[in-house]
């Protein structure tokens, strides 16, 4: 897994979220991962490894420390991870 600077993510979220609370429990404490994960396109249960017909989205999970609700931030569209 690729790691990125969690401080960059936190700064980005602070500028965009402006103190937003969790939509599930309305708490405001979030844990930000410093690891990048992949969301893969669903292919009817078939395993597709790379190639032009597969879509992968790199994300960083941001988890509510109160209820565990997890939000994924796309690190390509935010500019936090360079292609």
N, C-alpha and C positions, 0 to 999 in steps of 0.2 A: 504494500500500500504506500502511496506517495503521501508524504507529510507536507503541510504548509504551515505558515506562521499563524498560530491561533490569534495572536494580537491583531493581525491584519483583518481576520474575520470579525473579531469583536469590534474593531473600529468601523468596519463596513456596516455591521448590524446596528451599532449605535447611531450611525448617521441615517440609516433607512428606517429602522423600527421606532426610533424616538421614544423609548420606554414602553413599547407594546408589551402587553401581558399575554399569557398563554390563553388561547381561545377555548381550551377545555376547562381549566380550573381557575383562571384569572390571576394566577400567581405571576411573579415577575422575575424569578431566578432561573437562568438558563445555563446549561453546560454546553460548551462548544468543543467539538472534537478537533484535534490537529491532524487527523488522518482523512484522506480522500477515499471515498467508496464509489462503487459503480452501480448505477441502475441500468439494467439491461432490458431491451425490448422483449416483450412476451412473444414466444414463437411456438405456441401450442404445446408447451412442455418439452420441445426439442432443444437440445443444447447446441447453441451456435457460438463458435469461438472465432471472433473477428470476422473480417471480410466486409465487402461493400454492402451486404444485405442486412447487417446487424447495426443497431443503434445503441450506443452506450452514453449515458449522461454521468459525468463526474460530479459527486455531491459531497457536502460536509453535513453531517447530522448536528442539529442543535436540539438539545433535549431539555424539557422542563424538569427541574430538579424536584418539583412537588408531585406531579402526576405521571411523569414519564412520556408525555406526548412528545413526539419527535417531528421536527420540521427539517426538510432537506433543502440546502442552499446549493444552487447550481453554480459551481465555481468557475466555469467558463464564461457564463453570461455576466458574472460580477467582475471579471478581470482578475480574480484572486489566483487563478491558475492559468499559466500561459500554455497554449497548444504546442 
